[in-house]
Amino acid sequence: MSLKDSALAVRENAHAPYSNFKVGAAIRSASGVIYAGCNVENIAYPEGTCAEAGAIAAMVAAGETQLTEVYVVAGSPAPVPPCGGCRQKLSEFGASDVVVTMATTGGMEQVMTIGDLLPGAFGAEHMKDV
């Protein structure tokens, strides 16, 4: 199954009873395995989980820590970029040149890289003593 097909399929499982805004994400790990996640809302809105975070959690739970490609899809009029928190999460596990395809269920796509989405990302190198 392709990243696109995985993201579209998992999107159907999203738990979005409050916003009705379903999002699916699929990431390819360095080993080539595809991990998918969907948004999971909670009545206490800040406690929900984004689709990208769910896919990353599935990858890490499987013992992998490097992603090489990302596909995110939502039922929206234009492709929806990952939120700020998910941009940081993506940069934790993917290089700045990793391709992120954002898409609509209608087939519109926009391609960027993690570096395009989060220039000047905070990284491990910032945590080192001088």
Beta strands, then each sheet from edge to edge (+ up, - down):
strand 1: 23-29
strand 2: 34-38
strand 3: 67-74
strand 4: 99-104
strand 5: 109-113
sheet 1: 2+ 1- 3+ 4+ 5-
end
